[in-house]
């Protein structure tokens, strides 16, 4: 898929001149073949360089990743001119991703945690058994993230 074509199409459909946060969603690129999307095993860095170009031009106010692993991020960061500003990943009591959280404290400005809806029933069943542990874990995680989030938001909102 042509990244620049997709970006321009998205901006046009949204009727916007810029996007606050643009994510490279999922580490598996796709291409169109015979009207269908199929995996296209190209390096992530090519797509990332296009996002960097739009970031530098002011079209994207921040750029980030979604669902990347630590090795995938390390590889991208080594080759990137601009480090990702945000990482969006699944994270909850059943899938806490402690190692990824520690990595992001050092390498990524903002970690966006989400709990997919399709895991809701599985999690609610386990929550009955580990309710207190989950509350403690969530409080610990939020406290550790709070300071870095506030600092990041202060930087974004400051007038230069």
PyMOL commands that set and color helices and strands:
alter all, ss='L'
color gray80, all
select helices_A, chain A and resi 3-14+44-56+70-79+98-107+117-157
alter helices_A, ss='H'
color red, helices_A
select strands_A, chain A and resi 22-25+30-33+36-39+63-66+86-90+110-114
alter strands_A, ss='S'
color yellow, strands_A
deselect
rebuild
show_as cartoon
